[in-house]
Amino acid sequence: MPPSYPMSPMQRLPLPETVPSGVEVWLLKMNLQTPVSDSDLVLLSEDELAYASRFRRHEDQVRSVTTRAALRRILGSRLELPPDTLRFIANHHGKPFLQDDAGIEFNVSHAGYFALIALSTGGQVGVDIESRDHEIDVKSLGAYVFSPLERKSGLKTDEDFIKHWVAKESVLKALGEGISEHLQAISILPGEGECYRIEHERPEWSGIKAWSIKAPDGYAAALAVKNDAAFSALKTFQS
């Protein structure tokens, strides 16, 4: 059901059929030319306000405040709590979680005029959106981003790179890992339909899946979900 608190224009995105139940993704459209909304500012913690104030560009401040306020409203609606009372903590890579374990995982991403907010009640979740309005040196960046297996798969165009990047970032965000230090530790390859094939050698990453998801024109987006039960079953089998 849509969040009950007033917020910027949002819509719930349709997801591929193979995405687990209990996962939803919301698309938020932002007006970057208007002042930061007072109704958003009052929901944020002192740390969130301080973080937003560090951005020099007005549009970056709007993205930070608007996305965080929307996240608070959605979570508040789900938990039946006032949005401004929610408290967050972060792991050592900076991925945020609700301080009180409420059984809901979340992740956000923003680019240009849009943000994505993903919620999951069935495992860790990661989401990423990027604008396609960039010229990319695929060869030089690919040497940094792509694993040897990925380089063999023929990712050559800007379109290939952006779609691949959002998938890989969403996966690493769902895993709660640092992006830069693990880029080549995992391979994201074409799979069936919108689902990617994921190759890695880390048992603790078992159960991770990723999908290409709907995005506005000029953008690419991906969703990843980690089923922690898969790793628990693997540990039980190996013990």
C-alpha positions in Angstrom: 0.0 0.0 0.0 1.3 3.5 -0.7 2.9 5.4 2.2 0.3 7.4 4.2 2.6 10.4 4.9 2.8 13.3 2.4 5.8 13.0 0.1 7.3 13.9 -3.3 5.7 12.1 -6.3 6.4 8.4 -5.9 5.4 5.2 -7.6 5.9 1.6 -6.8 7.8 -0.1 -9.6 6.7 -3.4 -11.1 9.4 -6.0 -10.5 10.4 -9.2 -12.4 8.3 -12.2 -11.4 11.3 -14.0 -10.0 12.0 -11.3 -7.4 11.1 -12.8 -3.9 7.9 -11.7 -2.3 8.4 -9.2 0.5 10.6 -7.0 -1.8 9.4 -3.7 -3.2 11.0 -0.7 -4.9 9.7 2.8 -5.0 10.7 5.4 -7.6 10.9 9.0 -6.3 11.0 12.0 -8.7 12.7 15.1 -7.4 12.5 18.8 -8.3 16.2 19.9 -7.9 15.5 23.6 -8.6 13.2 24.2 -5.6 14.4 25.0 -2.0 14.8 22.0 0.3 11.4 21.3 1.8 10.8 22.3 5.5 8.5 19.3 5.8 11.4 17.1 4.8 14.0 18.8 7.0 12.0 18.4 10.2 12.1 14.6 9.8 15.8 14.3 9.6 18.2 13.7 12.5 21.1 16.0 13.3 23.5 13.7 11.7 21.5 13.5 8.5 21.2 17.3 8.4 24.9 17.7 8.9 25.6 15.2 6.1 23.3 17.1 3.7 24.9 20.4 4.6 28.3 19.2 3.5 27.2 19.2 -0.2 28.1 22.4 -1.9 25.7 22.1 -4.8 22.0 22.8 -4.1 20.8 19.8 -6.2 22.9 17.4 -4.1 21.5 18.8 -0.9 18.0 18.3 -2.3 18.8 14.7 -3.3 20.1 13.9 0.1 17.3 15.5 2.1 14.4 14.4 -0.2 15.6 10.8 -0.4 16.2 10.4 3.3 12.9 12.0 4.2 11.0 9.7 1.8 12.8 6.7 3.2 11.7 7.7 6.7 8.1 8.2 5.6 7.9 4.8 4.0 9.5 3.0 6.9 7.4 4.9 9.4 4.3 3.9 7.5 5.3 0.2 7.5 6.2 0.2 11.2 3.4 2.5 12.2 5.8 4.9 13.8 6.4 8.7 13.4 9.1 9.0 10.7 11.2 11.4 12.8 11.5 8.9 15.6 13.4 6.2 13.5 17.0 5.7 14.4 19.7 4.3 12.1 23.1 2.6 12.5 25.6 1.7 9.9 28.1 -1.1 9.3 31.8 -0.5 8.8 31.2 0.1 5.1 28.6 2.7 5.8 25.5 0.7 4.9 22.6 1.9 7.1 20.2 -0.3 9.1 17.3 0.4 11.5 18.7 0.5 15.0 15.8 -1.5 16.3 15.6 -4.8 14.4 12.2 -4.5 12.8 12.5 -7.2 10.2 12.8 -4.7 7.3 15.9 -4.1 5.3 16.3 -1.2 3.0 18.6 0.5 0.5 18.5 3.7 -1.5 20.2 5.2 -4.6 19.8 8.4 -6.4 21.0 9.9 -9.7 19.8 12.9 -11.6 16.2 13.7 -10.9 15.3 10.3 -9.5 15.8 8.1 -6.5 15.1 4.5 -5.8 14.1 3.1 -2.3 14.1 -0.7 -1.9 12.5 -2.5 1.0 12.8 -6.2 1.9 11.4 -8.4 4.6 13.2 -11.5 3.2 16.9 -10.7 3.2 19.4 -8.0 2.6 18.7 -5.7 -0.3 20.7 -3.4 -2.6 19.5 -1.1 -5.4 21.2 1.3 -7.8 20.2 3.8 -10.4 22.5 5.7 -12.8 22.0 8.2 -15.6 23.0 7.0 -19.1 23.9 10.5 -20.0 27.7 10.0 -19.7 30.4 9.3 -22.2 32.4 6.4 -20.8 35.9 5.1 -21.5 34.8 1.5 -21.4 38.2 0.1 -22.0 40.1 1.9 -19.2 37.2 1.8 -16.7 36.5 -1.8 -17.6 40.0 -2.8 -16.6 39.1 -1.5 -13.1 35.5 -2.6 -12.8 35.3 -5.9 -14.7 36.5 -9.2 -13.5 38.5 -11.4 -16.0 35.4 -13.4 -16.6 33.3 -10.3 -17.3 35.9 -9.0 -19.7 35.6 -12.2 -21.7 31.8 -11.8 -21.9 32.0 -8.9 -24.4 30.9 -5.8 -22.5 32.0 -3.1 -25.0 29.5 -0.3 -25.2 28.5 2.6 -22.9 25.1 0.9 -22.5 26.7 -2.4 -21.6 28.9 -0.6 -19.0 26.0 1.3 -17.3 23.7 -1.8 -17.1 26.6 -3.8 -15.7 27.7 -1.2 -13.2 24.2 -0.8 -11.6 23.9 -4.6 -11.3 27.3 -4.9 -9.7 26.8 -2.0 -7.3 23.4 -3.3 -6.3 24.9 -6.7 -5.5 27.7 -5.3 -3.4 25.3 -3.0 -1.6 23.1 -6.0 -0.8 26.1 -7.9 0.5 27.0 -4.9 2.7 30.5 -4.9 1.2 32.7 -2.0 0.1 32.3 -1.3 -3.6 35.8 -0.4 -4.8 37.7 -3.2 -3.0 35.4 -6.0 -4.2 34.6 -5.0 -7.8 36.7 -7.8 -9.3 35.8 -10.4 -6.6 32.4 -11.0 -8.2 31.3 -11.5 -11.8 27.9 -10.3 -13.0 26.9 -12.0 -16.3 23.8 -12.1 -18.5 21.3 -14.6 -17.3 17.7 -15.5 -18.1 15.4 -12.6 -18.8 16.0 -9.8 -16.3 17.9 -12.0 -13.9 21.7 -11.8 -13.9 24.0 -14.8 -13.4 26.4 -14.2 -10.5 29.8 -15.9 -10.1 32.0 -15.7 -7.0 34.2 -17.8 -4.7 32.9 -16.5 -1.3 30.7 -19.0 0.6 29.3 -16.1 2.7 27.9 -14.5 -0.5 25.7 -17.5 -1.3 22.1 -16.7 -1.9 22.7 -13.4 -3.8 20.6 -12.7 -6.8 20.2 -9.6 -9.0 17.8 -8.3 -11.7 17.6 -5.4 -14.1 14.5 -3.4 -13.2 12.4 -0.7 -14.8 14.0 2.8 -14.9 13.0 6.2 -16.3 14.1 7.0 -19.9 17.8 7.8 -19.9 18.6 5.8 -16.7 19.5 2.2 -15.8 18.6 0.4 -12.6 19.2 -2.9 -10.8 18.0 -4.7 -7.7 19.8 -7.3 -5.7 18.5 -9.5 -2.8 20.6 -11.8 -0.5 18.7 -14.7 1.0 20.6 -15.3 4.2 18.8 -18.6 4.7 20.9 -20.0 1.7 24.2 -19.3 3.6 22.8 -20.8 6.8 21.8 -23.9 4.9 25.3 -24.1 3.3 27.0 -23.8 6.7 24.7 -26.5 8.2 25.6 -28.8 5.2 29.3 -28.2 5.6 29.4 -28.7 9.4 
